[in-house]
Amino acid sequence: MLKNNVGGIDRILRIVVGLALLVGFFLNADAAYRWAYLIGIVPLLTGLLGTCPLYSIIGLSTCPMKK
C-alpha cells in the first residue's frame, strides 16, 4: 500500500489545479494543444489519493508528523 505523503494544503492545491486543467480541456475543444490539459489528471489523482510517487522517490512529505 502507498504511504500518505501529501498534506492538507498540498492536497487542496493539487485538486484545484487538476480540476482547473481538466475544465480547460473541455472548454478549449478546438485548440491544437488541447491534449496538454490532460496533465491535470496527475495532480487530481495524487491529491485525491493523498500520495505522490515522486515525493516517495525523493523522500519528501508534506503530511504533519505523527506524535
Stockholm file with secondary structure:
# STOCKHOLM 1.0

chainA/1-67         MLKNNVGGIDRILRIVVGLALLVGFFLNADAAYRWAYLIGIVPLLTGLLGTCPLYSIIGLSTCPMKK
#=GR chainA/1-67 SS CCCCCCCHHHHHHHHHHHHHHHHHHHHCTTCTTGGGGGGGHHHHHHHHHTCCHHHHHHTCCCSCCCC
#=GC SS_cons        CCCCCCCHHHHHHHHHHHHHHHHHHHHCTTCTTGGGGGGGHHHHHHHHHTCCHHHHHHTCCCSCCCC
//
